[in-house]
Every structure is written in structure tokens, then in C-alpha cells.
Amino acid sequence: MLFKELPSSLKRRLTSDDFEYFDDRISKHIYDSPWRPEFDEFSYDVIAQLMHEFVVDRKDNEIETDNDPEYGVIYNEESLDKVFEMYWELIPFLEKHYKDMIYARWKVKGRSR
């Protein structure tokens, strides 16, 4: 269902394994994210952390690298920004898709404060 709502540019880049990745890891991010008094901020934090992990874990092959004499192979900053920007478009769709799950945990975390 989420896939149908996405722009064509993202549909071409995402696989069913990518959506499984989100489903498998969303709970971890919901539980690990610090509580915020505003739900929208909490939700964004959860999804942004998930997206950051997703890009580094699953889409790093799309990021160009450079050879640094001190650190060895590193991500090219311009390429990294470009890839993050592209996948960051997923955030509103993922927030909508996982809203109920995120909201339920946000309420529980808020009560325990």
C-alpha cells in the first residue's frame, strides 16, 4: 500500500526487501528515540533515524567514495548528501504509514515521564 503512494523516482529504487527492512526496524527506533513533548517532532526523529540507518546499511552502494590518506575509503560528502536527499523524500510516507504505531509508543513514553 505504501508503495502505491510513492513518487516514480523512489518506486524505481526501492525493493520489497527495503520495505521489510523498515518493518523490521521501526519498533527499535520507536523504543530507542528519546521522548519529545510534541508528537510531530518525536515521529520525525524516529523516521529520520530509521532513514539514516537505511541509507547507510542498504543504499551505501549508491554513495560515491573517496580515498583519504588518513582514514582510507570515505564517503564523498556531496554524493552522500545527494543520496540522503533522494531517500529523505520517503519520510512523509513512512510517518503516515507508521503513525499509529509511533503515536501509541509516544503516549506511553509521555505517561511514564
N, C-alpha and C positions, 0 to 999 in steps of 0.2 A: 504494500500500500504506500509506504513512504517513497519507494522508487518512482511511482507514477507522478508524484508531485515535483520531482527534481528537474532542474534545467537540463537540457540535452547535453551540455558540456560535461556535467557531472555523471549523467547516465552512462556515457561512453567510458568513463574512468573507473566506475565502481563495479564490484562483483558481488555476488551473493555472499562470498566469504567476508567481504568488507562489512556487510550488514550483520553477519553473525558476530564479527569482531565487536561491533557496537553493542549488540545484545549481551554478549558475554562479559563485557567490561563496564557497562553503565552502572551496575549496582556498586561496584568497588568505588567508583568516582563519587557516587551519591553519598556513600558512607564516609569516605575519606575527606570530602570537602568540608572546610570549616563553615559553620552556620553563619548566615548573614541575615540581618533583620528584614531585608527586602527579598521577597521570593525571586523576582526577576534577576537580581544580582546573584543569588545562590544558583539559580538554574543556569545562568550564563557561565558561572565559574565551573560548574560540573561539566557542561558540554565543552567548554573551551579546553579544559584539562583532557577530556576524552579525545578531542580533535588533535591536540598537540601530540599525545601519545600515538594516535592513529597514524599521523603523518610520519613520525619518526620510526615507528615499528613497521608499517605496511607500505608506505609510499616513498621511503627514502631512496629507492632506486630512480625516482624522478628528479632528485636533487643533484645538481652538479657538484663535484668536489674539486678541491684544490689541494696541492701538496705544500704543506707548511714545514719549513726546515726544523722548527722546534717541536711541533705536535704531530707531524705526519699528515695523513689524509684528513682533511676537514671539509665541512660543508661550505660551499660558496654562498656567502651571505645573500647576494642578490637572487640567486636561484632558490635558496631556502625561503626567502620572503615571498617569491612568486608562487611556489608550491603551497605554502601556508595560505596565502591569499585565495588561491583557487579553491582549496578544500574548506576554507573558513565559510564559504557560501553555504555549506551544509548546516551550519549552526542553527539557523531558524527552523529548519525542517526537523532536526533532531530534538530541539527544545519542544516543538509541538508534539512530536511522536512520543517522547518520554515524559511529557508534562505531568501526568497523573502520578507516575512513579516518583518523580523528583519532588512533587508537591507533598506527597504523603510523608516522605522522609523529612522534608523541611519542617513540616508541622511537628513531627515527633521530636526533632532536634530542638526546635524552639520551645517546646513544653519542658524539656529537660534542663533548660538554662536556669 
